[in-house]
Amino acid sequence: MKHKTDLVFIVREALDHAWEGWNLPPEWEERAKEYCRAVNIVVSGGFNPKRIRRFEQLGVPADSYA
């Protein structure tokens, strides 16, 4: 992991595809996919306006900052 932002991308990717490892009937797959993609990511730890702008400029898939 080169940057702290990488972790957020890794988490988003894992969440978006988590449903693929679940043993679901085919008729539940679309709903499971939507559920996983709807999970929000909150990042925390020393966020100030400058750091938030940096994350936003990089397109980091964070939904909120704490």
Biopython code that builds the backbone (N, CA, C, O; Angstrom):
import numpy as np
from Bio.PDB.StructureBuilder import StructureBuilder

atoms = [
    (1, "MET", "N", (0.850, -1.158, 0.000)),
    (1, "MET", "CA", (0.000, 0.000, 0.000)),
    (1, "MET", "C", (0.907, 1.236, 0.000)),
    (1, "MET", "O", (1.673, 1.452, 0.939)),
    (2, "LYS", "N", (0.814, 2.035, -1.051)),
    (2, "LYS", "CA", (1.674, 3.204, -1.186)),
    (2, "LYS", "C", (1.157, 4.411, -0.408)),
    (2, "LYS", "O", (1.933, 5.137, 0.212)),
    (3, "HIS", "N", (-0.145, 4.617, -0.445)),
    (3, "HIS", "CA", (-0.739, 5.789, 0.192)),
    (3, "HIS", "C", (-1.882, 5.361, 1.098)),
    (3, "HIS", "O", (-2.462, 4.290, 0.923)),
    (4, "LYS", "N", (-2.196, 6.204, 2.063)),
    (4, "LYS", "CA", (-3.316, 5.922, 2.958)),
    (4, "LYS", "C", (-4.622, 5.844, 2.189)),
    (4, "LYS", "O", (-5.550, 5.145, 2.596)),
    (5, "THR", "N", (-4.694, 6.560, 1.080)),
    (5, "THR", "CA", (-5.915, 6.529, 0.274)),
    (5, "THR", "C", (-6.147, 5.155, -0.345)),
    (5, "THR", "O", (-7.289, 4.784, -0.612)),
    (6, "ASP", "N", (-5.083, 4.402, -0.573)),
    (6, "ASP", "CA", (-5.212, 3.073, -1.181)),
    (6, "ASP", "C", (-6.140, 2.174, -0.378)),
    (6, "ASP", "O", (-6.897, 1.393, -0.954)),
    (7, "LEU", "N", (-6.090, 2.274, 0.935)),
    (7, "LEU", "CA", (-6.913, 1.427, 1.788)),
    (7, "LEU", "C", (-8.395, 1.646, 1.508)),
    (7, "LEU", "O", (-9.170, 0.690, 1.495)),
    (8, "VAL", "N", (-8.791, 2.883, 1.286)),
    (8, "VAL", "CA", (-10.201, 3.169, 1.025)),
    (8, "VAL", "C", (-10.628, 2.535, -0.297)),
    (8, "VAL", "O", (-11.725, 1.983, -0.388)),
    (9, "PHE", "N", (-9.786, 2.604, -1.311)),
    (9, "PHE", "CA", (-10.095, 1.963, -2.592)),
    (9, "PHE", "C", (-10.202, 0.446, -2.427)),
    (9, "PHE", "O", (-11.083, -0.182, -3.016)),
    (10, "ILE", "N", (-9.320, -0.136, -1.639)),
    (10, "ILE", "CA", (-9.338, -1.584, -1.396)),
    (10, "ILE", "C", (-10.617, -1.989, -0.680)),
    (10, "ILE", "O", (-11.244, -2.987, -1.037)),
    (11, "VAL", "N", (-11.006, -1.220, 0.327)),
    (11, "VAL", "CA", (-12.237, -1.518, 1.074)),
    (11, "VAL", "C", (-13.448, -1.400, 0.158)),
    (11, "VAL", "O", (-14.328, -2.260, 0.188)),
    (12, "ARG", "N", (-13.510, -0.340, -0.661)),
    (12, "ARG", "CA", (-14.652, -0.159, -1.568)),
    (12, "ARG", "C", (-14.763, -1.340, -2.530)),
    (12, "ARG", "O", (-15.853, -1.867, -2.755)),
    (13, "GLU", "N", (-13.650, -1.743, -3.084)),
    (13, "GLU", "CA", (-13.636, -2.877, -4.019)),
    (13, "GLU", "C", (-14.108, -4.151, -3.323)),
    (13, "GLU", "O", (-14.903, -4.908, -3.880)),
    (14, "ALA", "N", (-13.622, -4.386, -2.118)),
    (14, "ALA", "CA", (-14.025, -5.582, -1.365)),
    (14, "ALA", "C", (-15.513, -5.552, -1.045)),
    (14, "ALA", "O", (-16.196, -6.568, -1.174)),
    (15, "LEU", "N", (-16.016, -4.405, -0.633)),
    (15, "LEU", "CA", (-17.447, -4.292, -0.330)),
    (15, "LEU", "C", (-18.298, -4.515, -1.576)),
    (15, "LEU", "O", (-19.290, -5.242, -1.535)),
    (16, "ASP", "N", (-17.912, -3.894, -2.672)),
    (16, "ASP", "CA", (-18.697, -4.005, -3.904)),
    (16, "ASP", "C", (-18.803, -5.436, -4.410)),
    (16, "ASP", "O", (-19.776, -5.790, -5.076)),
    (17, "HIS", "N", (-17.815, -6.253, -4.100)),
    (17, "HIS", "CA", (-17.800, -7.621, -4.618)),
    (17, "HIS", "C", (-18.005, -8.690, -3.547)),
    (17, "HIS", "O", (-17.903, -9.882, -3.838)),
    (18, "ALA", "N", (-18.289, -8.283, -2.326)),
    (18, "ALA", "CA", (-18.460, -9.245, -1.230)),
    (18, "ALA", "C", (-19.551, -10.259, -1.527)),
    (18, "ALA", "O", (-19.413, -11.437, -1.196)),
    (19, "TRP", "N", (-20.626, -9.813, -2.144)),
    (19, "TRP", "CA", (-21.771, -10.685, -2.427)),
    (19, "TRP", "C", (-21.387, -11.881, -3.299)),
    (19, "TRP", "O", (-22.055, -12.915, -3.260)),
    (20, "GLU", "N", (-20.326, -11.749, -4.078)),
    (20, "GLU", "CA", (-19.917, -12.826, -4.982)),
    (20, "GLU", "C", (-19.473, -14.074, -4.226)),
    (20, "GLU", "O", (-19.510, -15.176, -4.774)),
    (21, "GLY", "N", (-19.053, -13.910, -2.976)),
    (21, "GLY", "CA", (-18.618, -15.043, -2.173)),
    (21, "GLY", "C", (-19.721, -15.643, -1.318)),
    (21, "GLY", "O", (-19.493, -16.609, -0.590)),
    (22, "TRP", "N", (-20.911, -15.075, -1.406)),
    (22, "TRP", "CA", (-22.038, -15.564, -0.623)),
    (22, "TRP", "C", (-22.768, -16.641, -1.404)),
    (22, "TRP", "O", (-22.891, -16.556, -2.626)),
    (23, "ASN", "N", (-23.237, -17.624, -0.719)),
    (23, "ASN", "CA", (-23.988, -18.709, -1.352)),
    (23, "ASN", "C", (-25.458, -18.283, -1.449)),
    (23, "ASN", "O", (-26.256, -18.555, -0.552)),
    (24, "LEU", "N", (-25.795, -17.615, -2.547)),
    (24, "LEU", "CA", (-27.129, -17.051, -2.715)),
    (24, "LEU", "C", (-27.869, -17.700, -3.874)),
    (24, "LEU", "O", (-27.257, -18.118, -4.857)),
    (25, "PRO", "N", (-29.174, -17.780, -3.757)),
    (25, "PRO", "CA", (-29.947, -18.190, -4.928)),
    (25, "PRO", "C", (-29.846, -17.087, -5.987)),
    (25, "PRO", "O", (-29.735, -15.911, -5.640)),
    (26, "PRO", "N", (-29.882, -17.444, -7.239)),
    (26, "PRO", "CA", (-29.735, -16.454, -8.315)),
    (26, "PRO", "C", (-30.689, -15.264, -8.198)),
    (26, "PRO", "O", (-30.320, -14.141, -8.542)),
    (27, "GLU", "N", (-31.897, -15.499, -7.721)),
    (27, "GLU", "CA", (-32.871, -14.405, -7.642)),
    (27, "GLU", "C", (-32.529, -13.380, -6.553)),
    (27, "GLU", "O", (-33.132, -12.308, -6.518)),
    (28, "TRP", "N", (-31.592, -13.680, -5.679)),
    (28, "TRP", "CA", (-31.173, -12.751, -4.618)),
    (28, "TRP", "C", (-29.910, -11.971, -4.989)),
    (28, "TRP", "O", (-29.555, -11.010, -4.306)),
    (29, "GLU", "N", (-29.236, -12.371, -6.052)),
    (29, "GLU", "CA", (-27.939, -11.785, -6.379)),
    (29, "GLU", "C", (-27.999, -10.277, -6.625)),
    (29, "GLU", "O", (-27.150, -9.542, -6.120)),
    (30, "GLU", "N", (-28.975, -9.809, -7.382)),
    (30, "GLU", "CA", (-29.059, -8.375, -7.684)),
    (30, "GLU", "C", (-29.277, -7.561, -6.408)),
    (30, "GLU", "O", (-28.672, -6.504, -6.225)),
    (31, "ARG", "N", (-30.134, -8.055, -5.543)),
    (31, "ARG", "CA", (-30.393, -7.358, -4.274)),
    (31, "ARG", "C", (-29.135, -7.337, -3.398)),
    (31, "ARG", "O", (-28.839, -6.328, -2.758)),
    (32, "ALA", "N", (-28.406, -8.439, -3.372)),
    (32, "ALA", "CA", (-27.165, -8.504, -2.591)),
    (32, "ALA", "C", (-26.128, -7.535, -3.151)),
    (32, "ALA", "O", (-25.426, -6.867, -2.392)),
    (33, "LYS", "N", (-26.035, -7.457, -4.462)),
    (33, "LYS", "CA", (-25.099, -6.535, -5.113)),
    (33, "LYS", "C", (-25.441, -5.089, -4.739)),
    (33, "LYS", "O", (-24.552, -4.307, -4.401)),
    (34, "GLU", "N", (-26.708, -4.740, -4.801)),
    (34, "GLU", "CA", (-27.154, -3.393, -4.429)),
    (34, "GLU", "C", (-26.847, -3.097, -2.960)),
    (34, "GLU", "O", (-26.410, -2.000, -2.613)),
    (35, "TYR", "N", (-27.081, -4.088, -2.109)),
    (35, "TYR", "CA", (-26.809, -3.926, -0.673)),
    (35, "TYR", "C", (-25.334, -3.589, -0.443)),
    (35, "TYR", "O", (-25.010, -2.651, 0.285)),
    (36, "CYS", "N", (-24.458, -4.352, -1.063)),
    (36, "CYS", "CA", (-23.019, -4.146, -0.873)),
    (36, "CYS", "C", (-22.581, -2.777, -1.384)),
    (36, "CYS", "O", (-21.772, -2.100, -0.750)),
    (37, "ARG", "N", (-23.110, -2.381, -2.513)),
    (37, "ARG", "CA", (-22.723, -1.088, -3.089)),
    (37, "ARG", "C", (-23.291, 0.090, -2.306)),
    (37, "ARG", "O", (-22.805, 1.214, -2.434)),
    (38, "ALA", "N", (-24.315, -0.160, -1.499)),
    (38, "ALA", "CA", (-24.938, 0.910, -0.711)),
    (38, "ALA", "C", (-24.233, 1.154, 0.622)),
    (38, "ALA", "O", (-24.538, 2.127, 1.312)),
    (39, "VAL", "N", (-23.295, 0.283, 0.991)),
    (39, "VAL", "CA", (-22.567, 0.464, 2.252)),
    (39, "VAL", "C", (-21.679, 1.703, 2.129)),
    (39, "VAL", "O", (-20.894, 1.826, 1.189)),
    (40, "ASN", "N", (-21.812, 2.609, 3.082)),
    (40, "ASN", "CA", (-21.019, 3.838, 3.088)),
    (40, "ASN", "C", (-19.695, 3.630, 3.801)),
    (40, "ASN", "O", (-19.585, 2.821, 4.723)),
    (41, "ILE", "N", (-18.702, 4.370, 3.359)),
    (41, "ILE", "CA", (-17.380, 4.334, 3.978)),
    (41, "ILE", "C", (-17.132, 5.676, 4.660)),
    (41, "ILE", "O", (-17.195, 6.731, 4.029)),
    (42, "VAL", "N", (-16.850, 5.617, 5.957)),
    (42, "VAL", "CA", (-16.506, 6.804, 6.739)),
    (42, "VAL", "C", (-15.021, 6.715, 7.059)),
    (42, "VAL", "O", (-14.561, 5.724, 7.627)),
    (43, "VAL", "N", (-14.277, 7.742, 6.699)),
    (43, "VAL", "CA", (-12.850, 7.769, 7.009)),
    (43, "VAL", "C", (-12.626, 8.751, 8.151)),
    (43, "VAL", "O", (-13.306, 9.772, 8.255)),
    (44, "SER", "N", (-11.666, 8.427, 9.001)),
    (44, "SER", "CA", (-11.417, 9.284, 10.159)),
    (44, "SER", "C", (-9.925, 9.344, 10.453)),
    (44, "SER", "O", (-9.136, 8.534, 9.966)),
    (45, "GLY", "N", (-9.573, 10.320, 11.255)),
    (45, "GLY", "CA", (-8.187, 10.427, 11.684)),
    (45, "GLY", "C", (-7.489, 11.644, 11.119)),
    (45, "GLY", "O", (-6.817, 11.559, 10.092)),
    (46, "GLY", "N", (-7.644, 12.762, 11.776)),
    (46, "GLY", "CA", (-6.910, 13.956, 11.384)),
    (46, "GLY", "C", (-7.427, 14.659, 10.149)),
    (46, "GLY", "O", (-6.656, 15.316, 9.450)),
    (47, "PHE", "N", (-8.696, 14.542, 9.865)),
    (47, "PHE", "CA", (-9.225, 15.199, 8.673)),
    (47, "PHE", "C", (-9.506, 16.665, 8.941)),
    (47, "PHE", "O", (-10.135, 17.036, 9.932)),
    (48, "ASN", "N", (-9.023, 17.475, 8.030)),
    (48, "ASN", "CA", (-9.262, 18.907, 8.039)),
    (48, "ASN", "C", (-9.665, 19.282, 6.610)),
    (48, "ASN", "O", (-9.602, 18.430, 5.724)),
    (49, "PRO", "N", (-10.069, 20.509, 6.363)),
    (49, "PRO", "CA", (-10.512, 20.868, 5.008)),
    (49, "PRO", "C", (-9.485, 20.557, 3.916)),
    (49, "PRO", "O", (-9.855, 20.117, 2.828)),
    (50, "LYS", "N", (-8.216, 20.780, 4.196)),
    (50, "LYS", "CA", (-7.170, 20.512, 3.198)),
    (50, "LYS", "C", (-7.096, 19.022, 2.861)),
    (50, "LYS", "O", (-7.022, 18.646, 1.691)),
    (51, "ARG", "N", (-7.116, 18.196, 3.871)),
    (51, "ARG", "CA", (-7.021, 16.746, 3.647)),
    (51, "ARG", "C", (-8.277, 16.216, 2.950)),
    (51, "ARG", "O", (-8.187, 15.341, 2.089)),
    (52, "ILE", "N", (-9.425, 16.736, 3.314)),
    (52, "ILE", "CA", (-10.670, 16.326, 2.654)),
    (52, "ILE", "C", (-10.615, 16.709, 1.176)),
    (52, "ILE", "O", (-10.981, 15.905, 0.319)),
    (53, "ARG", "N", (-10.165, 17.919, 0.870)),
    (53, "ARG", "CA", (-10.037, 18.340, -0.536)),
    (53, "ARG", "C", (-9.112, 17.406, -1.302)),
    (53, "ARG", "O", (-9.382, 17.052, -2.450)),
    (54, "ARG", "N", (-8.030, 17.014, -0.663)),
    (54, "ARG", "CA", (-7.068, 16.098, -1.314)),
    (54, "ARG", "C", (-7.739, 14.767, -1.642)),
    (54, "ARG", "O", (-7.593, 14.259, -2.754)),
    (55, "PHE", "N", (-8.466, 14.204, -0.698)),
    (55, "PHE", "CA", (-9.171, 12.945, -0.934)),
    (55, "PHE", "C", (-10.183, 13.111, -2.065)),
    (55, "PHE", "O", (-10.305, 12.239, -2.925)),
    (56, "GLU", "N", (-10.901, 14.221, -2.062)),
    (56, "GLU", "CA", (-11.901, 14.470, -3.098)),
    (56, "GLU", "C", (-11.236, 14.610, -4.470)),
    (56, "GLU", "O", (-11.746, 14.078, -5.456)),
    (57, "GLN", "N", (-10.116, 15.313, -4.545)),
    (57, "GLN", "CA", (-9.390, 15.482, -5.806)),
    (57, "GLN", "C", (-8.904, 14.148, -6.358)),
    (57, "GLN", "O", (-8.868, 13.945, -7.572)),
    (58, "LEU", "N", (-8.534, 13.250, -5.467)),
    (58, "LEU", "CA", (-8.042, 11.930, -5.875)),
    (58, "LEU", "C", (-9.174, 10.958, -6.195)),
    (58, "LEU", "O", (-8.926, 9.850, -6.670)),
    (59, "GLY", "N", (-10.408, 11.366, -5.939)),
    (59, "GLY", "CA", (-11.550, 10.487, -6.210)),
    (59, "GLY", "C", (-11.666, 9.329, -5.241)),
    (59, "GLY", "O", (-12.208, 8.278, -5.584)),
    (60, "VAL", "N", (-11.161, 9.514, -4.038)),
    (60, "VAL", "CA", (-11.232, 8.464, -3.018)),
    (60, "VAL", "C", (-12.707, 8.197, -2.697)),
    (60, "VAL", "O", (-13.461, 9.136, -2.438)),
    (61, "PRO", "N", (-13.122, 6.931, -2.713)),
    (61, "PRO", "CA", (-14.539, 6.610, -2.516)),
    (61, "PRO", "C", (-14.994, 6.662, -1.056)),
    (61, "PRO", "O", (-15.583, 5.709, -0.545)),
    (62, "ALA", "N", (-14.716, 7.781, -0.398)),
    (62, "ALA", "CA", (-15.173, 7.989, 0.979)),
    (62, "ALA", "C", (-16.514, 8.712, 0.925)),
    (62, "ALA", "O", (-16.703, 9.637, 0.135)),
    (63, "ASP", "N", (-17.433, 8.283, 1.766)),
    (63, "ASP", "CA", (-18.758, 8.902, 1.786)),
    (63, "ASP", "C", (-18.866, 10.012, 2.812)),
    (63, "ASP", "O", (-19.660, 10.938, 2.648)),
    (64, "SER", "N", (-18.073, 9.923, 3.873)),
    (64, "SER", "CA", (-18.044, 11.005, 4.855)),
    (64, "SER", "C", (-16.732, 10.956, 5.626)),
    (64, "SER", "O", (-16.004, 9.964, 5.613)),
    (65, "TYR", "N", (-16.468, 12.061, 6.289)),
    (65, "TYR", "CA", (-15.207, 12.243, 7.006)),
    (65, "TYR", "C", (-15.490, 12.548, 8.468)),
    (65, "TYR", "O", (-16.431, 13.274, 8.788)),
    (66, "ALA", "N", (-14.669, 11.989, 9.355)),
    (66, "ALA", "CA", (-14.847, 12.227, 10.791)),
    (66, "ALA", "C", (-13.531, 12.657, 11.398)),
    (66, "ALA", "O", (-13.459, 12.908, 12.600)),
]
sb = StructureBuilder()
sb.init_structure("model")
sb.init_model(0)
sb.init_chain("A")
sb.init_seg("    ")
for serial, (resi, resn, name, xyz) in enumerate(atoms, 1):
    if name == "N":
        sb.init_residue(resn, " ", resi, " ")
    sb.init_atom(name, np.array(xyz, "f"), 0.0, 1.0, " ", f" {name:<3s}", serial, name[0])
structure = sb.get_structure()
